Amino acid sequence: MCPTHGVTQVVNEGNSSRASSNWRYMETADPNNMVLSRSDYEVRERFNALLSYRFNSSTQWATTVTAFYNHQSGRPYSVLSYSSGYSLNGDDYRYNDLFYVPASEDEVVIQGGTWEQLDAFITSSGLDKYRGQIAPRNASRGPWRHELDLRVGQNIPVGYGNLEATLEIANLTNLFDSDAGHIRYVPFGNVQAVRYAGDQPDTGLPIYQLRYAVSNPEEYPIFEIDQIRSRWRAKIGLRWSF
């Protein structure tokens, strides 16, 4: 078993082809004073294990079986607030405003749901420690992923050198269980939790209209399954060594 721990921080991911897009699509509380934040591609924790055994190693017909296991933390994502009227962080763009996490029910007026639903979302998204402040970019993280790969190599002696026939199966557990080996992620690396609908006239408290991801997570889950990498894949090969 080989564990690793990584920390990756950026000021700007630089994913877009234009400078204006790189500026406007970054989730931030202050677009003119961006600070270091967790990268979209950070792998915080990873555990790898490899086991290999060679059968009939004393003969020319040796068979090598290798299993590789990968267990790693999920991709980071940001929780956002949305306003149909104006930009909350002042950059004239309404889809990159980081979410202010209420410290208690008394700080907000909830519409389209209940405080209990919002409170449960805050906890499930790992934002408890940011109550009473704006959650930083990529403060939340997707589910852990697991993958087991298998490789079988069979030596075949030939007149000039050696021929190896191989069978490789990636995400082996998905071959036997269609619900196993799934990679879940948040599309575009962010989720809109609430719509800010202004302040209540009587109290001055912000009005949070809950999005479906908060009020109805069973029907509108925030995570999608990567339909390509979540499937098992097989590859057959021949290698001639001379």
C-alpha positions, 0 to 999 in steps of 0.5 A: 500500500502506498498512500500519498497526500497532495495540496494543489493551489492556484490563483486562476486555473487558466482553463479557458482560451480567452483572458476574459473567460478565465477572469469571469468563470473563476468562482471568487468573492472578489474578482479583482483580488483573487487569492490562492484557492484549492485547484479543480484538479487537486487529489488530496488523498490517494492510496495505491496497492499493487500485487503481482505474481508470476506462475511457472516462472522457471519455464518459457510458458510463464504467466504473470497476473497483476492487480492494481488498486486505486482509492482516492478522494473526489474532485473539489467543487464550489458552492455558489449563490445565484441572483437573477438581478445582479452580480453579488461579487460585482463583476457583472457575471452572475454564475461565479458568486461564492455562497455565504453560509448562514451561521443559523436560521436567524440569519436568512429568510428561506423560500422554496424549502426549509431551513432544515433542508439548507442545513442538511445541504451545508453539512453534507457539502462539508461547509460546517466550518464556514458558517457565518462566512463566505465559503472559499472556492472548492471548499467541498469535495465529491465522493471517493472513487475506487478502481481495481485493474487486472492484467494477465500476461502469458509468455509464448516462446517463438523461434526468434524471441518471445511473444507475450499475449496480454489481457487487461481489464480496467475497473474490474469490479464494474464487470461484475457489479454495474453499480461498482467502480463509479466516478461521481463528479459535479458538472463544471465544478460548481453547484448553485445552492440558493438564489439570492432574492434581495433583502426582506424589507422588514428585517433586512435579512437576505432571502434565500430561495432554495435550488432543487439541489438543496430542496429535492436532492433525491430527484436532483442530485448534484453528482453525475456519473462519468459514463466513460470512466465508470465502465469496465474496459478490456484490452487484448494485446500481443508483444514480441520481444527479440 
